[in-house]
């Protein structure tokens, strides 16, 4: 049995599809209101902030994937994420279940220095501090031998369907709607973006690779790292029309955050848009050289064709 804790989002749904295609048909989906992805999926409703419910959700599982997402709300993150992580670690330790944690890069410094699996945490705000706390909690449990686990870490998403990210909402969703895209801070800084189905396929592969455990892995991305200006240019080539863009300067966010909560929640992340964002996934590429990565051009074509 392989169990997805936090089922229902685009990463989790693609993960379930990949597990079903290539690894196992014995899959349990856990969330507050789980919905089947495949006919054979087992459903279990559970609140992961409840320790007993989390233990029941993990029981009988060989591998559990923690893919829970919460709305971008710092207070909510501080209140719920550490409790969830503690409950999941305890449940996996109780039942002898391996744990695969799907992580992000919010705890990394917002500088142009390349980010590797050994980059020291230097969060720039509340959400970054929470993500650093979660990763540290799991790493300490791994070092203590309480749980056999791995961390799969991803940069900002872009992708098809229900993928939610600033890149999708500000750039590609607006292009699809025939509107002028917005570019945060700098149109020419290099971007590191992960195609969401690639992230899910890689997570399933890591979870089913015994020697991947006990480590942190940067999930695979196209190493070309285009700027937003280049991504908009690709979109223009794909659509056959000239597409301009509007750069949203730091001042716009500084003023807007006083009145618009989503802008306030985004503010601590803006340093990664000001400078080059270089996420290094070469460790994964070296270990899994046959893994097929979606190129940015392929990704843009699929988004705009959807």
N, C-alpha and C positions, 0 to 999 in steps of 0.2 A: 504494500500500500504506500502510495506517495500522496502527500496531503498539501494542498495549497491554502495557506492561512492568509486571508485577505483576498478571496476570490471576487471576480466581477469587474476588475479594471482591465484596461487594454494589455498591460504587461501580464497579468494573471491569466487572462483568457488565451493569449497567444502561448503562454507557458503550458497551459492545459492541453491545447492542441498539439504542441510539440511532444509532450510526454506521451500523449495518446498515439501519435503517429510512430514514434521511434523508440519508446522506452517501456511503457506499461499501459494497460487498460484499467488497472486497479487504482483509481484516483478518487480522492475525497476533496470536495470543495467546501471551504469553511468561510463564512461571513455572517453578518447579521441576517441577510436575506439572500442566501445563495441560489443561483440559477444554473441549471445544467448547460455545459458546453457540448458534451457528448452524451449519447443516450446511456452509456454505462457509468457515468459519474455518480458517485455517492454524495449526497448533500447533507450538511450538518450546520444548523444555525448556532452561532456562538458569539459571545462578546469577549474579545481577547483581553479586555481589562478585568475580566473575572477569572481568577486563578483556577477554580474548579472547572469552569466551562472550557478553558484552554487545555487543561489536562485531558478532559474527555475528547476534545477535538484532535489531539495529538495521539492518543492511545491507539496502538496497533499499527502505527505508521513506521515504515523504514526510513523515510526521508520526509521532512517538512520544509516547505518553502515559505518564508515570511515575506510577503509582498504587499503588506498593508499600506494604503495611502490615506492621508488625512487632508482636508482642505488646508490651504496656506493660511494658517491662523496660529501665530506663535504661542498664544496662551493655551490653545487646544493641544498643540504639539507637546508643550511642557507638561501638561496634565496627563496625557494619555500614552504617548509613545514609550516613555521609560517603563511604565507599568506593563504595557504589552510585551516589551522585550524581556523584562524580568519573568513574566509568566510563561513566555514561550521557552526561555532557557530552562526554567524549572521543569516544565512539562517534558521537554526533550531529554533532560537528565533523568527524570523519573522513569521514562519509558524506553530509554536506550535508542532514541530516534536521532538520526543525523539532521542537522539544521543548515539550510541554505538561506542566507539573508541577502535580500536585494536592497542595495544601498545607493545613496547618491553622493555628490561631491561637495555639498554645502559646507562641510567642515574644513575644506581646503582653503588656503589663502587665495584671495582674488588677485593674483599676480600673473605676469606672463611666463613665470618659471614653469617648465614642464612638470606635470603632475604624474607621479608614479605611485605604485602601491606602497612605497616607503615614505611618501611625502608626509611631513609632520602636520598635524591638525592645527589650524590657526583660524577658527571661525570668526566671521565679521559681524555676527548678530545672533539673535535668539534662536532662530531655526538652525543655524549652523552649529550652535552649541549643543542643541538637542541631538542632532545627527552625530556629532562627535561623541556625546555621552552614550548613545546606543551602540556605536561601533566599539567603543572602549569597553563597555559592559560585556559584549560578546567576546572580544579578544581576551579579556581577563578570564572568562569562563573557559575558553579554549585552552589557555595556558595552564589553568588549574586542573585540566583534565575532566571537567564536569560534563562537557559536551563535545562531540565531534562535529565541527561546523566549518563553513567557509563563508566568505563575504564576496559577493559579486557587485561591483560598484560601477555605476553608469553616470555619464555626464547628462546634459540636457537632452530631452527627447525631441525627435521629430518623427512623424509617421502618419500612417493612414487611419481612417475610421475615427474612433473616439479618442485618439491621442490628444492629450492636453499638455501644452507647454507654452511658454511665451513665444517661441519661434513659430509654432503652429498658429496661435491666435493672432499675433501681431503681423505675421508675414504671409504664410501660406493660406490661411483661412480668408484673409482679406483679398488676396489675389484670386482665389476661387470665386469670391463674391463680386469680382469686378471692381474692387476698391483699391486704392493706393496703399501699399503696405507701409507699416511703421517699423523703423529700425531703432532699437534702443542704443543710445550713446554714441556709437561709432560704427559706420557702415563698412570700414575697411579692416577692422580687427579680425584676426583669424578665429573661427569658431570650431569647437569640438562638439558634435552632435551625434547621438546614437539613434539608429533606425529601430523603432520599438520592437518589431518582430525579430530583429537580430539579437536584441537584448534578451528576449524570452528564449530563443533557441539556444543561446550561449548559456543561460542559466540552467536549462534542462541538461545540457551537455556536462556542465560542471558538476551538477548534482549527481549524475550517474557515472562520474569518473572518480574512482576511489582515491587516487593519489592527488586529487585537487583539494582535498580537505586539509584543514589546518593552515589555510592561506587566505590572503586577500587577492582578488583578481579584478583587474580593470576589464570590463566587458568590451567586446571588439567594436571598433569604429573604422570607417574609411579614413585613412591617415592623411588625406589631401588637405583637410581643414580649410575650407573656403570661407571667405568673408560673407557678410550679408549682401554686400553689393554683388558678389559673384553668384550667390544663390538666386538673387532676383534676376540677374542676367540669364541664368539657366532657365528660370521660370519663363522669361520672355521668349527664349528659343523654343521651349516646349509648347507654349501657347501660340506662338507666331505673332505676338504683339509686343510693342515697346512698353515696358513697365517702369515707371519711376518709383521713387520711394521718398518717404519723409523721415528724417532723423529726429528722434525725440531726445533732446539734450538733457543733461543731468538736472538743469534748472527746472525743466518741466516736471520731472519726478519729485523734486524737492518741494515744489509748490503744490503739486497735485496730491501728495501723500497726506497733506493736512485735511483733505476733504474726501478722499477716495481710499477706502480701506485696502483694496487689492494693490494699489500703488504703494501704500505704506508697507504692506507685507513684502513687496518686491524690492524695496529700497536697499535692504542689506545685501542683495545679490547683484547689485548693479556694477560692482567692480569687475566682475567677470565679463561684462560687455564693454568696458572701457579699454581693456587691453586684450592682447592675444590670449586665448584660452586653449592651452595645449595639454590635452588629456592623452597620455601615453598608454596604449593597449598592446605594446609589443610583447609583453610576457605571454598574454593569451595567444597571440599570433604564432609565437615560437612553439608553444605547447600543442596548439591545434592548427597546424599549417593548412589543413584541408577545409577549414571552416570558411564558407562563402559569405563574404561581407557585401552588403548592399551599397553600391556607390551612391554618392549624393545625386548624380544625374538620374539614376534609376529611382531613387527615392522621390525626388521632385516630380518625375513623370507619373509615378503611381499616386502621389497625393493629388495632383491636379487632374488626373483622369478619374478619380473617385467621385 
